[in-house]
Amino acid sequence: MDTSVTGHPALLDAFLGVAAELLDGVDAALDTLDDSTVNGSPVPGTVNSPFALVAHIHGMAQFWGGAFAAGEDLPPRDRDAEFEATGTVDEAHHLTAELRDRLPGWATVAVTDGIRNRSAKGTSRKDAAFVTPEWVLDHMLREMSQHLGHLEACRDILLAGRQ
């Protein structure tokens, strides 16, 4: 177990606060879509659908937070399938709700215990064996914010095409 973390509650509070804001943004974007547009792509075959982006955010956080940091025994991650996922707006909201429920526990483990399972499978990063718990939390926020931006741009293009 990695014991290099500070365990500082401010780190945990900051992570959870920003993550909640990002998930609020994802949910707000989803609320503007219907079950057809949530699976649409502005450029089919090259741009991910809103649902696929939410599935990727969920898969990314489940891997880095759940399997890698918290050491949970989760099904192996299929990153490629995340980008091909389809579903309903309600199913996408279920994925964000699950993250809201699970992120606090995963982040708490990261800041108090460190990394529990560096051998978890689900990333192509060659430096995963050496990253810090703080890096994992930062990485999850970066990925969530990046893909929220993708989701919002995709939504805007899809909705503009309906007018």
N, C-alpha and C positions, 0 to 999 in steps of 0.2 A: 504494500500500500504506500502511496506517495504521501509524505507528511510535510511537503514544502509549502503548503498553503497557509495563509494567514488566519483563516477562520473569522475574519472581520465581518460583522453583521452589515456594515455599510456596503460591502461588495455584493452580498446577497440581496439586500434591499434595492440597490441600484439595478442589478441584473433583472430582478423580478418586475421592477417598475417599468423599465424599458421594454421588456418582453410583453408585458400587459398592454402597453401602448401599441406595440407592433401587432399583436393579435387583435386589438380593437380595430386597427386599420384593415386587417384582413377581413374581419367580420363585416365592417362597414362596406368594403368593396363587394363582398358576397351578397350583401343585402340589396345591391343594385342590379343583380343578375337573376335570371330564371334558369330552369334546369336545362334549357337549350344553350344559352349563352355561356353558362359556366363550363361547358365542354367545347366551346368554340375556340377557334384560333384565327387571329388576323391573317396569318400566312400558314395554312396547314402544312404540316411536315417540317416546318422550321421554327415555329413559335409555339411555345407550350400553352395549353389551355389554362384558364383560371383554376379549374379543379386540379389539374396536374401540378400546378405550382403549390397549391395548398397541400396536396399529397406529398410533395417533395419537402416542404417545410416540416410537415409532420414526421416524415421518415428521417430527415436530417436530425431533428431534435430528439427523436426516439433513439437514434443511434448514439449521438454524441452525449446526450444527457442520460439516457436510460442504460444502454448497453455499455458504453465506454466509461463514463464517469461513475455512474451509480452501480455498475456491475450487474445489472439485471439480466436474467436469462431470457432474452427476447428472440423471436424468430429472426433468422438472418435477414439483413437488409437487402432489398432488391432495388437499387437506385434507378436502374433503367425502367423498371415497372412504375416507379413514382411518376416519371414524366409521360407515361402512357395511360395513367389512371383516368377513369371517368366516373362520374357519379352525379348526385343531385346537390343542390344548394344545401339542403338539410344535412346530407352526409358530409359535406365540406365543413359546415358549422360543427358537426360532431367531432371532426378531427381537431379543430381549434379548441373546442371545449375540453377534449382530452388533454391537450397540451397545457391548458390553464390549470387543470387538476394535477398534472404530473410534474411540470417544471419546478415547482417549489421543492419537492422532495429530492429531485435529481440535483438541483443546484445546491441544496443544503449538504448533500453528500459530498459534492465537489469541493465546497469551501471548508468543510469540517474534516473529511477523511481523505480527500485527494482522489486520485484516479484509481478506481477499483479493478478495471479490466482493460489494460492496454492491448490485449490480444483480441479484443472484439473485432469481428469482421464486418466491414461495411463502409470502408473508406479506401481511397487510392492514395491517400497522403502517406508519403514515405517517412515523414517526421512524427507520426502519431505516437511512437514509442517514447518521444522526448517532450511532448507538449505538457504545459502546466495546467492545473485546473482553471486558473484565470484565463488562459488561452482558450480553453474549451468554451467557457462562458462567453468570452468575446466573439469567438467563432460562431456560436449559435446566434448571437445578436446580429452579427454581420450578415449571415445567411438569411435570417428572417427579414432584415431590412432590405437587402438586395432583392429578394423575391417578392416582398410586398410592393416594391417599386415596379417590378415586372408585372405583377398582378394588376396594379392600378393602370399601367400603360395598356396592357392587353384589354382590360375592361373598357377603357376609354375608346379604344379603336373599335372594339366590337359594338359598343353602343352607338358610336358615331355612324357606323355602317348601317344601322337600323333606321336612321332618320331620313 
